[in-house]
Amino acid sequence: MLFFSCWLIMLNDSFIKVGVIMLGLVAVQTACNFFVDYQGHAMGAMVESDMRSELFEYYLKLFFSFYDERKNGQLMSGITNDLLSLAELYHHGPEDYIIYLIRFIGAFVILININAKLTLAVFIFLPIMAIYIKN
């Protein structure tokens, strides 16, 4: 009986350690998400501002006949929508690829520690799947 109670105490200590580690990892992930979101949106706003300035300078150089043939409201609406889409792409595109790469590598490391043969068997098919999806 004494052995059983000691084993339960050890089990509880290991669960507490794992729980504390998981809470720490969640806190780190939350802080990183906040940083990426804040910095990413700031960068996206700066990129959008620069592109607006460049487009405005370009529009100033166009001939008056260009504006005679087109409505100014449609030009401004097109610029606004296109720039918003580009800014979102420039902000979320690189960020998402980096996050997915880190998660992919992390999953690979965890799975290889669990069962190396099974992990390699699964990951061997990824290039084949990529070629199949591409076609």
Secondary structure, DSSP 8 states (H G I E B T S, - for coil): -HHHHHHHHHHHHHHHHHHHHHHHHHHHHHHHHHHHHHHHHHHHHHHHHHHHHHHHHHHHHS-HHHHHHS-HHHHHHHHHHHHHHHHHHHHHHHHHHHHHHHHHHHHHHHHHHH-HHHHHHHHHHHHHHHHHHH-
